[in-house]
Amino acid sequence: MPPRISLVELYNLKEKKDYVKFITFDYIIASCHKKIKNSASIGGMNIFYEIPFYIYGKPLYKMKDCVEYILESLKKTDYMFKDYKSQIQI
């Protein structure tokens, strides 16, 4: 009898992959928030934040998914922003 792959194993693998992806996205959001705080500390009201295409030591991700996640996060915290492809003006 050939070996079989359990659906539970596949589902757990996908959940683990999604979890790691969102940790990476949260890392990028934290970097964005840090830039916002630094700008605000010197009186700035606007910033441009360019989402990195990759981060050394982190798993690869789809840029579209990352942009959507970050924009949704910014909406929840009532930031005003404009999306310029992979750059966000806040």
N, CA, C and O atoms as a DFTB+ gen file, in Angstrom:
360 C
 N C O
     1  1       0.842      -1.180       0.000
     2  2       0.000       0.000       0.000
     3  2       0.889       1.246       0.000
     4  3       1.805       1.348       0.817
     5  1       0.631       2.195      -0.907
     6  2       1.463       3.397      -0.975
     7  2       1.227       4.305       0.240
     8  3       0.154       4.283       0.844
     9  1       2.237       5.097       0.585
    10  2       2.059       6.020       1.721
    11  2       1.006       7.078       1.397
    12  3       0.845       7.483       0.246
    13  1       0.316       7.501       2.405
    14  2      -0.740       8.506       2.227
    15  2      -0.414       9.745       3.041
    16  3       0.232       9.692       4.087
    17  1      -0.883      10.844       2.519
    18  2      -0.720      12.110       3.228
    19  2      -2.052      12.443       3.878
    20  3      -3.091      12.472       3.218
    21  1      -2.010      12.685       5.130
    22  2      -3.215      13.012       5.886
    23  2      -3.636      14.450       5.602
    24  3      -2.796      15.345       5.506
    25  1      -4.931      14.659       5.471
    26  2      -5.448      16.012       5.276
    27  2      -5.162      16.896       6.481
    28  3      -4.946      18.099       6.341
    29  1      -5.161      16.299       7.654
    30  2      -4.854      17.048       8.873
    31  2      -3.421      17.571       8.807
    32  3      -3.157      18.713       9.182
    33  1      -2.493      16.735       8.330
    34  2      -1.102      17.173       8.188
    35  2      -0.986      18.339       7.220
    36  3      -0.274      19.308       7.485
    37  1      -1.697      18.240       6.085
    38  2      -1.665      19.322       5.093
    39  2      -2.245      20.613       5.664
    40  3      -1.705      21.697       5.444
    41  1      -3.348      20.485       6.396
    42  2      -3.975      21.654       6.996
    43  2      -3.044      22.288       8.033
    44  3      -2.913      23.511       8.082
    45  1      -2.404      21.467       8.852
    46  2      -1.467      21.984       9.855
    47  2      -0.270      22.667       9.207
    48  3       0.211      23.687       9.702
    49  1       0.211      22.106       8.099
    50  2       1.325      22.708       7.375
    51  2       0.944      24.087       6.837
    52  3       1.732      25.030       6.918
    53  1      -0.280      24.203       6.282
    54  2      -0.742      25.491       5.772
    55  2      -0.901      26.505       6.899
    56  3      -0.523      27.667       6.750
    57  1      -1.460      26.068       8.026
    58  2      -1.614      26.971       9.176
    59  2      -0.266      27.482       9.666
    60  3      -0.127      28.661       9.990
    61  1       0.714      26.608       9.720
    62  2       2.053      26.997      10.166
    63  2       2.674      28.001       9.201
    64  3       3.305      28.969       9.626
    65  1       2.496      27.769       7.907
    66  2       3.031      28.675       6.894
    67  2       2.362      30.050       6.994
    68  3       3.036      31.078       6.921
    69  1       1.038      30.064       7.160
    70  2       0.320      31.332       7.303
    71  2       0.751      32.073       8.566
    72  3       0.897      33.296       8.548
    73  1       0.952      31.351       9.647
    74  2       1.381      31.950      10.907
    75  2       2.729      32.657      10.738
    76  3       2.905      33.791      11.184
    77  1       3.667      31.983      10.096
    78  2       4.991      32.567       9.868
    79  2       4.889      33.776       8.943
    80  3       5.600      34.764       9.124
    81  1       3.998      33.694       7.950
    82  2       3.801      34.819       7.021
    83  2       3.305      36.046       7.787
    84  3       3.802      37.153       7.580
    85  1       2.333      35.852       8.665
    86  2       1.779      36.991       9.396
    87  2       2.774      37.545      10.421
    88  3       2.755      38.742      10.709
    89  1       3.622      36.709      10.961
    90  2       4.691      37.207      11.842
    91  2       5.615      38.130      11.045
    92  3       6.034      39.174      11.546
    93  1       5.930      37.750       9.815
    94  2       6.766      38.587       8.953
    95  2       6.059      39.902       8.652
    96  3       6.681      40.963       8.702
    97  1       4.776      39.845       8.341
    98  2       4.017      41.064       8.066
    99  2       3.978      41.974       9.297
   100  3       4.102      43.193       9.172
   101  1       3.807      41.387      10.477
   102  2       3.807      42.175      11.709
   103  2       5.173      42.822      11.954
   104  3       5.251      43.932      12.481
   105  1       6.230      42.138      11.577
   106  2       7.582      42.700      11.670
   107  2       7.690      43.936      10.775
   108  3       8.289      44.936      11.169
   109  1       7.119      43.870       9.589
   110  2       7.146      45.008       8.660
   111  2       6.296      46.151       9.202
   112  3       6.692      47.313       9.109
   113  1       5.135      45.835       9.766
   114  2       4.278      46.876      10.360
   115  2       5.003      47.556      11.518
   116  3       4.920      48.776      11.664
   117  1       5.701      46.797      12.330
   118  2       6.454      47.381      13.447
   119  2       7.521      48.341      12.915
   120  3       7.756      49.397      13.503
   121  1       8.147      47.986      11.832
   122  2       9.139      48.860      11.213
   123  2       8.486      50.149      10.712
   124  3       9.049      51.235      10.851
   125  1       7.302      50.018      10.133
   126  2       6.548      51.188       9.663
   127  2       6.174      52.086      10.838
   128  3       6.321      53.306      10.755
   129  1       5.696      51.497      11.924
   130  2       5.324      52.283      13.107
   131  2       6.536      52.994      13.700
   132  3       6.427      54.121      14.181
   133  1       7.669      52.345      13.666
   134  2       8.897      52.975      14.163
   135  2       9.238      54.206      13.327
   136  3       9.635      55.239      13.866
   137  1       9.083      54.092      12.022
   138  2       9.353      55.231      11.145
   139  2       8.351      56.362      11.407
   140  3       8.716      57.537      11.380
   141  1       7.102      56.007      11.658
   142  2       6.083      57.018      11.978
   143  2       6.453      57.748      13.264
   144  3       6.375      58.975      13.323
   145  1       6.855      57.007      14.294
   146  2       7.235      57.619      15.574
   147  2       8.453      58.517      15.426
   148  3       8.492      59.608      15.996
   149  1       9.444      58.071      14.670
   150  2      10.639      58.892      14.459
   151  2      10.294      60.181      13.742
   152  3      10.815      61.241      14.088
   153  1       9.424      60.105      12.750
   154  2       9.017      61.300      12.019
   155  2       8.224      62.246      12.920
   156  3       8.421      63.461      12.880
   157  1       7.332      61.689      13.728
   158  2       6.512      62.516      14.625
   159  2       7.372      63.187      15.696
   160  3       7.063      64.295      16.134
   161  1       8.439      62.529      16.113
   162  2       9.281      63.113      17.161
   163  2      10.021      64.360      16.690
   164  3      10.442      65.176      17.511
   165  1      10.183      64.514      15.386
   166  2      10.829      65.729      14.861
   167  2       9.821      66.663      14.196
   168  3      10.198      67.603      13.497
   169  1       8.518      66.389      14.426
   170  2       7.479      67.278      13.935
   171  2       6.928      66.921      12.571
   172  3       6.139      67.684      12.013
   173  1       7.313      65.801      12.026
   174  2       6.813      65.397      10.711
   175  2       5.390      64.892      10.778
   176  3       4.977      64.287      11.768
   177  1       4.649      65.143       9.727
   178  2       3.261      64.694       9.669
   179  2       3.045      63.636       8.581
   180  3       2.037      62.929       8.596
   181  1       3.980      63.527       7.644
   182  2       3.845      62.582       6.540
   183  2       5.133      61.784       6.386
   184  3       6.230      62.289       6.629
   185  1       4.979      60.539       5.982
   186  2       6.155      59.736       5.649
   187  2       5.848      58.903       4.413
   188  3       4.686      58.653       4.092
   189  1       6.881      58.485       3.737
   190  2       6.760      57.458       2.707
   191  2       7.395      56.214       3.282
   192  3       8.510      56.250       3.801
   193  1       6.675      55.115       3.186
   194  2       7.222      53.853       3.658
   195  2       7.218      52.875       2.496
   196  3       6.165      52.559       1.941
   197  1       8.392      52.401       2.133
   198  2       8.497      51.429       1.061
   199  2       8.596      50.033       1.655
   200  3       9.508      49.735       2.427
   201  1       7.656      49.191       1.289
   202  2       7.641      47.824       1.786
   203  2       8.769      47.064       1.102
   204  3       8.859      47.059      -0.126
   205  1       9.631      46.421       1.886
   206  2      10.754      45.695       1.278
   207  2      10.271      44.475       0.486
   208  3       9.306      43.816       0.871
   209  1      10.952      44.189      -0.617
   210  2      10.587      43.028      -1.425
   211  2      10.939      41.729      -0.712
   212  3      10.287      40.705      -0.919
   213  1      11.951      41.771       0.111
   214  2      12.310      40.628       0.932
   215  2      13.089      41.135       2.138
   216  3      13.638      42.237       2.123
   217  1      13.126      40.323       3.166
   218  2      13.874      40.647       4.378
   219  2      14.793      39.471       4.645
   220  3      14.343      38.332       4.769
   221  1      16.066      39.753       4.732
   222  2      17.049      38.704       4.964
   223  2      16.732      37.979       6.262
   224  3      16.543      38.612       7.301
   225  1      16.672      36.659       6.206
   226  2      16.390      35.862       7.393
   227  2      14.913      35.603       7.634
   228  3      14.555      34.872       8.558
   229  1      14.053      36.192       6.816
   230  2      12.611      35.975       6.933
   231  2      12.130      35.213       5.697
   232  3      12.780      35.261       4.653
   233  1      11.004      34.514       5.804
   234  2      10.498      33.784       4.637
   235  2      10.018      34.747       3.547
   236  3       9.629      35.881       3.827
   237  1      10.055      34.274       2.314
   238  2       9.558      35.078       1.202
   239  2       8.049      35.234       1.329
   240  3       7.379      34.395       1.930
   241  1       7.519      36.314       0.758
   242  2       6.083      36.579       0.829
   243  2       5.644      37.248      -0.454
   244  3       6.452      37.797      -1.203
   245  1       4.344      37.190      -0.691
   246  2       3.772      37.866      -1.857
   247  2       3.559      39.328      -1.486
   248  3       2.939      39.641      -0.470
   249  1       4.078      40.208      -2.318
   250  2       3.988      41.639      -2.040
   251  2       2.530      42.083      -1.924
   252  3       2.191      42.878      -1.048
   253  1       1.672      41.574      -2.798
   254  2       0.263      41.968      -2.778
   255  2      -0.380      41.620      -1.434
   256  3      -1.112      42.431      -0.867
   257  1      -0.109      40.429      -0.931
   258  2      -0.665      40.015       0.363
   259  2      -0.156      40.908       1.483
   260  3      -0.906      41.279       2.386
   261  1       1.124      41.249       1.416
   262  2       1.726      42.091       2.451
   263  2       1.116      43.486       2.436
   264  3       0.775      44.025       3.489
   265  1       0.974      44.076       1.251
   266  2       0.394      45.422       1.132
   267  2      -1.034      45.420       1.671
   268  3      -1.410      46.319       2.422
   269  1      -1.828      44.424       1.296
   270  2      -3.206      44.353       1.782
   271  2      -3.262      44.239       3.299
   272  3      -4.083      44.893       3.943
   273  1      -2.399      43.418       3.869
   274  2      -2.365      43.226       5.319
   275  2      -1.973      44.521       6.030
   276  3      -2.581      44.891       7.035
   277  1      -0.972      45.196       5.514
   278  2      -0.506      46.429       6.146
   279  2      -1.545      47.544       6.016
   280  3      -1.792      48.271       6.978
   281  1      -2.153      47.684       4.843
   282  2      -3.177      48.709       4.673
   283  2      -4.367      48.450       5.585
   284  3      -4.920      49.388       6.160
   285  1      -4.763      47.202       5.724
   286  2      -5.860      46.864       6.629
   287  2      -5.488      47.195       8.073
   288  3      -6.322      47.679       8.838
   289  1      -4.253      46.936       8.437
   290  2      -3.783      47.255       9.787
   291  2      -3.803      48.770      10.022
   292  3      -4.205      49.232      11.090
   293  1      -3.372      49.529       9.030
   294  2      -3.368      50.987       9.165
   295  2      -4.788      51.538       9.243
   296  3      -5.037      52.504       9.963
   297  1      -5.720      50.937       8.511
   298  2      -7.124      51.370       8.583
   299  2      -7.671      51.175       9.986
   300  3      -8.389      52.030      10.506
   301  1      -7.327      50.041      10.598
   302  2      -7.837      49.735      11.941
   303  2      -7.325      50.721      12.978
   304  3      -7.982      50.948      13.994
   305  1      -6.151      51.312      12.734
   306  2      -5.584      52.265      13.683
   307  2      -5.831      53.710      13.260
   308  3      -5.207      54.631      13.787
   309  1      -6.745      53.907      12.303
   310  2      -7.202      55.237      11.860
   311  2      -6.118      56.108      11.241
   312  3      -6.204      57.334      11.313
   313  1      -5.107      55.508      10.641
   314  2      -4.118      56.292       9.903
   315  2      -4.682      56.615       8.533
   316  3      -5.406      55.814       7.940
   317  1      -4.342      57.801       8.035
   318  2      -4.692      58.167       6.665
   319  2      -3.499      57.821       5.793
   320  3      -2.357      58.094       6.163
   321  1      -3.756      57.220       4.637
   322  2      -2.650      56.783       3.792
   323  2      -3.067      56.774       2.328
   324  3      -4.251      56.770       1.994
   325  1      -2.062      56.771       1.476
   326  2      -2.235      56.584       0.032
   327  2      -1.295      55.468      -0.373
   328  3      -0.157      55.396       0.089
   329  1      -1.780      54.609      -1.233
   330  2      -0.990      53.456      -1.675
   331  2      -0.400      53.762      -3.052
   332  3      -1.134      54.014      -4.008
   333  1       0.916      53.738      -3.143
   334  2       1.627      53.917      -4.403
   335  2       2.402      52.644      -4.698
   336  3       3.607      52.576      -4.454
   337  1       1.706      51.620      -5.231
   338  2       2.282      50.302      -5.492
   339  2       2.897      49.753      -4.214
   340  3       2.153      49.374      -3.309
   341  1       4.208      49.694      -4.098
   342  2       4.786      49.127      -2.866
   343  2       5.211      50.219      -1.891
   344  3       5.831      49.925      -0.869
   345  1       4.883      51.485      -2.193
   346  2       5.155      52.576      -1.271
   347  2       3.853      53.047      -0.670
   348  3       2.829      53.099      -1.351
   349  1       3.888      53.384       0.577
   350  2       2.689      53.881       1.251
   351  2       3.009      55.253       1.835
   352  3       3.998      55.415       2.551
   353  1       2.167      56.241       1.526
   354  2       2.322      57.559       2.144
   355  2       1.365      57.621       3.316
   356  3       0.162      57.411       3.165
   357  1       1.919      57.914       4.501
   358  2       1.111      57.966       5.719
   359  2       1.114      59.388       6.249
   360  3       0.492      59.666       7.275
